[in-house]
Amino acid sequence: MPRFRFRFLRRPAATLLLLALTASPVAAESPSSPVLEVVATTSMVADAVRKVGGERVAVQGLMGPGVDPHLYRQTRSDVMAMSRADAVFWNGLNLEVQLTELLARLEARRPVIAVGEAVPVEARLADEEYPDQPDPHVWMDPGRWRHAVIAVRDALIELDPEGADAYEASAQAYLEELEALDAYAREALASIPEQTRVLVTAHDAFGYFGEAYDIEVLGIQGFSTESEAGLARIESLVDLLVEREIGALFVETSVSDRNVRALIEGAAAVGHEVRIGGELYSDAMGPEGSYEGTWLGMLDHNVTVIARALGGEAPEAGRLGRLEDAGNEEP
């Protein structure tokens, strides 16, 4: 599969854009109106740009709730939106693999910022079978995602230097929220008993989450949902469920639950009962306009659901009491 690496900002294009913006009387007279119009690929990236950009940046997200970025292919309207935007923000690290060629061509004409690639190389996880392919799910760990937020801030400042103070303040406030969420996650997940500190999900999207919070993570599929789970993988996971007496698995909003159901049936065939502990947000956030439709809300939801389903302690409505449904899915 082809890989392209992009710099966070192409300065020649940025310079032209800055000249246009600083020459605009509208931008100078109405700083509260959008100065930049940008496109973001995934909902997590779009949320970060909105949080940092505030009223100065109009953000169009390409992928909504339940959309799998591993499989997403651009539409004609997507191409038009990206070609007209002042900049395009994406995760990178082979997440939006179907868009890489388009973005490589687009980079010659406008800034293309791969925020996931701001995470230091030494902090990235790799696939054991494909060591040159990094795990792209960096938003699952607040400590790593902060690098992406900083990359967004720096890119917006370079694109719109008049808004530097606003971007700095917004980014700082957002980073403080990340730290508060991280503290809640550590406390809630530390309450899970040692025996049941195993997170089994549809695909391997929670590696950074597991490393950050000392939880063993097992995905039925690999990093990408393009991979297939074989019978041997299902059988080995059944053996582990029985051996560790694990009673809960998790489905994901953006991935088919077919393999999870097959694993539950396999465990039942050997006399081990497993339930679905809840639905997690992995490659997409929750419904637009909801708390779960923000990065903070999706992580709060995941932490709360996982902690409660695996025998830990967490308030049903989450850190801020805003979760709509963090209960266990099946008895």
C-alpha positions in Angstrom: 0.0 0.0 0.0 1.5 3.4 -1.0 2.6 5.8 1.7 3.2 9.5 1.4 4.8 11.7 4.0 3.8 15.4 4.1 5.3 18.3 5.8 2.8 20.1 8.1 2.8 23.2 5.9 4.1 24.1 2.5 5.5 27.6 3.0 5.2 28.9 -0.5 1.5 28.3 -0.6 1.1 29.6 3.0 2.9 32.8 2.1 0.6 33.5 -0.8 -2.4 32.8 1.4 -1.1 35.1 4.2 -0.7 38.0 1.7 -4.3 37.5 0.6 -5.6 37.4 4.1 -3.7 40.4 5.4 -4.8 42.4 2.4 -8.4 41.6 3.1 -10.3 44.5 4.8 -13.0 42.1 5.9 -10.5 39.9 7.8 -9.1 43.0 9.4 -12.4 44.6 10.4 -14.3 41.5 11.4 -11.9 39.2 13.3 -14.8 37.3 14.8 -15.9 36.2 11.3 -14.2 33.2 9.7 -10.8 34.2 8.2 -10.0 30.7 7.0 -12.1 28.0 5.4 -10.5 24.6 5.9 -11.4 20.9 5.3 -10.6 18.1 7.8 -10.9 14.5 7.0 -11.9 12.6 10.2 -14.3 13.8 12.9 -11.5 13.8 15.5 -9.2 16.1 13.4 -12.2 18.3 12.5 -13.0 18.7 16.2 -9.4 19.7 17.1 -9.4 22.3 14.4 -12.7 23.7 15.5 -11.6 23.8 19.1 -8.4 25.7 18.3 -9.7 27.7 15.4 -12.8 29.0 17.1 -14.8 31.7 15.2 -11.8 32.5 13.0 -11.9 29.2 11.2 -14.8 27.5 9.3 -14.3 23.8 9.3 -15.9 21.3 6.9 -15.5 17.7 8.0 -15.6 14.9 5.4 -16.3 11.9 7.6 -19.3 11.9 9.9 -20.4 9.5 12.7 -20.0 5.8 12.0 -17.7 6.4 9.0 -14.6 4.1 8.7 -11.6 6.3 7.6 -9.7 3.2 6.6 -12.2 2.5 3.9 -13.5 6.0 3.1 -13.2 7.1 -0.6 -13.6 10.7 -1.6 -16.7 11.9 -3.4 -16.8 14.5 -6.1 -18.0 17.1 -3.6 -15.1 16.2 -1.3 -12.6 16.9 -4.1 -14.3 20.2 -4.8 -14.3 21.2 -1.1 -10.6 20.4 -0.7 -9.6 22.1 -3.9 -11.3 25.3 -2.7 -10.2 25.2 0.9 -7.4 27.4 2.4 -5.9 24.3 3.9 -6.6 20.6 4.5 -6.1 18.8 7.8 -5.9 15.1 8.0 -4.6 12.4 10.4 -2.0 10.7 8.2 0.0 7.7 9.4 -1.9 5.6 6.8 -5.3 6.1 8.4 -7.1 7.7 5.4 -5.3 5.3 3.0 -7.7 5.8 0.2 -7.1 9.6 0.1 -3.3 9.6 0.1 -2.8 9.9 -3.7 -5.4 12.8 -3.9 -3.8 14.6 -1.0 -0.3 14.1 -2.5 -1.5 15.9 -5.6 -3.3 18.6 -3.6 -0.3 19.4 -1.5 1.3 21.0 -4.6 -1.4 23.7 -4.5 -2.3 24.3 -0.9 -1.2 23.5 2.7 -1.9 19.9 3.7 -1.3 19.2 7.4 -1.0 15.6 8.7 -1.6 16.3 12.4 -1.0 12.6 13.4 2.5 12.8 12.1 3.3 15.5 14.8 3.5 12.6 17.2 7.2 11.8 17.7 8.4 8.7 15.8 9.6 7.1 19.1 6.1 7.5 20.6 4.4 5.7 17.7 3.3 2.0 17.9 4.0 -0.3 15.0 2.3 -3.4 13.6 4.3 -6.5 14.5 3.8 -8.0 11.0 4.5 -4.7 9.2 7.0 -2.7 11.4 7.2 0.1 8.8 3.4 0.8 9.2 2.7 2.9 12.3 -0.5 2.6 14.3 -2.5 5.6 13.1 -5.0 5.7 16.1 -3.0 8.4 18.0 -6.2 10.2 19.2 -6.8 7.3 21.6 -4.2 8.7 24.0 -4.5 12.3 25.3 -0.8 12.4 25.8 -0.1 11.7 22.2 -3.1 13.7 20.8 -1.7 16.9 22.4 1.0 16.8 19.7 -1.7 16.9 17.1 -3.5 19.8 18.8 -0.2 21.8 18.9 0.3 21.0 15.2 -3.1 22.5 14.5 -2.3 25.6 16.5 1.0 26.2 14.8 -0.5 25.7 11.3 -3.3 28.1 12.0 -0.9 30.7 13.3 1.2 30.4 10.2 -1.9 30.7 8.0 -3.5 33.5 10.0 -0.8 35.3 12.1 -3.3 38.1 13.1 -5.2 35.4 15.0 -2.1 34.1 16.9 -3.3 35.2 20.3 -6.7 33.6 19.9 -5.2 30.3 18.6 -2.7 30.2 21.5 -5.5 30.8 24.1 -7.9 28.3 22.5 -5.2 25.6 22.3 -4.0 26.2 25.8 -7.6 25.8 27.1 -8.1 22.7 25.1 -4.9 21.1 26.3 -6.0 21.7 29.9 -9.2 19.8 29.1 -7.1 17.0 27.7 -5.1 16.8 30.9 -8.3 16.8 33.0 -9.8 13.9 30.9 -6.5 12.0 31.2 -6.6 12.3 35.0 -10.1 11.0 35.1 -9.2 8.1 32.7 -6.3 7.1 34.9 -8.4 7.0 38.1 -11.4 5.2 36.5 -9.3 2.6 34.6 -7.0 1.9 37.5 -10.1 0.6 39.4 -10.4 -2.4 37.0 -9.3 -5.6 38.7 -6.0 -7.0 37.4 -7.6 -10.3 36.1 -10.1 -8.4 33.8 -7.8 -5.7 32.5 -8.2 -7.0 29.0 -9.9 -5.0 26.3 -11.1 -7.1 23.3 -12.5 -5.1 20.4 -13.5 -5.5 16.7 -10.1 -4.1 15.4 -6.8 -3.0 16.9 -7.7 0.7 17.4 -6.9 0.9 21.1 -3.2 0.2 21.3 -2.3 3.7 22.4 -5.2 3.7 24.9 -4.0 0.4 26.4 -0.4 1.6 26.7 -1.4 4.8 28.3 -3.6 3.2 30.9 -2.0 -0.2 31.4 -4.7 -2.3 29.8 -4.0 -5.3 27.6 -5.7 -4.7 24.2 -6.6 -7.4 21.7 -8.2 -6.6 18.4 -9.9 -9.3 16.4 -8.7 -7.5 13.2 -5.4 -5.5 12.9 -4.8 -1.8 12.7 -6.8 -1.5 9.5 -10.4 -2.7 9.0 -9.3 -3.8 5.6 -7.6 -6.8 7.2 -9.6 -10.0 7.8 -9.8 -12.0 11.0 -9.1 -15.7 10.4 -10.5 -18.7 12.2 -7.2 -19.2 14.0 -7.4 -15.7 15.4 -10.9 -16.3 16.7 -9.9 -19.6 18.3 -6.9 -18.2 20.0 -9.1 -15.4 21.4 -11.7 -17.9 22.6 -8.9 -19.7 24.5 -7.8 -16.4 26.1 -11.4 -15.5 27.1 -11.8 -18.8 28.9 -8.4 -18.7 30.5 -8.7 -15.2 31.9 -12.4 -15.5 32.7 -13.2 -12.4 30.6 -16.9 -11.7 30.4 -17.2 -8.7 28.2 -16.2 -7.7 24.7 -16.8 -4.4 22.9 -18.2 -3.4 19.5 -17.3 -0.2 17.7 -19.6 2.3 16.1 -17.6 2.5 12.8 -16.8 -1.3 12.4 -19.1 -4.2 11.7 -19.8 -6.4 14.8 -19.7 -9.6 12.8 -16.4 -10.7 14.2 -17.3 -9.9 17.7 -20.5 -11.9 17.4 -18.5 -14.8 16.0 -16.2 -14.6 19.0 -19.1 -14.7 21.4 -20.5 -17.7 19.6 -17.1 -19.4 19.7 -16.9 -18.9 23.5 -20.4 -20.1 24.0 -19.6 -23.3 22.1 -17.0 -24.2 24.8 -19.3 -23.2 27.6 -18.0 -19.7 28.3 -20.5 -16.9 28.4 -19.4 -13.5 27.1 -21.6 -10.4 26.7 -21.1 -7.2 24.8 -19.9 -4.7 27.4 -20.8 -1.7 25.3 -20.3 0.2 22.1 -17.1 2.2 21.8 -16.1 5.1 19.5 -12.9 4.2 17.7 -12.4 5.6 14.2 -15.3 8.1 14.4 -17.0 10.2 17.1 -20.6 10.2 18.2 -23.6 11.9 16.7 -23.0 15.5 15.6 -24.2 18.0 18.2 -23.9 15.6 21.1 -21.3 15.5 23.8 -20.1 12.2 22.4 -19.7 14.0 19.1 -16.7 15.7 20.4 -13.2 14.2 21.0 -13.5 14.9 24.8 -16.9 13.2 24.8 -15.9 10.2 22.8 -12.9 9.5 25.1 -15.0 10.1 28.2 -17.6 7.6 26.9 -15.0 5.0 26.1 -13.2 5.3 29.5 -16.5 5.1 31.4 -18.0 2.2 29.4 -14.7 0.2 29.6 -14.2 0.8 33.3 -17.8 -0.2 34.2 -18.0 -3.2 32.0 -14.7 -4.7 33.2 -15.5 -4.4 36.9 -14.1 -1.0 37.6 -15.7 2.1 39.1 -16.9 5.1 37.1 -19.9 7.4 37.2 -22.5 6.2 34.7 -22.8 9.7 33.1 -19.0 10.1 32.9 -16.5 12.7 34.1 -18.8 15.7 33.6 -22.2 13.9 34.0 -22.9 14.5 30.3 -22.9 11.0 28.8 -26.3 10.0 27.5 -25.7 6.2 27.5 -22.7 4.7 29.0 -24.5 1.6 30.4 -23.6 -2.0 29.4 -25.2 -3.0 26.2 -26.3 -6.6 27.0 -26.9 -8.4 30.2 
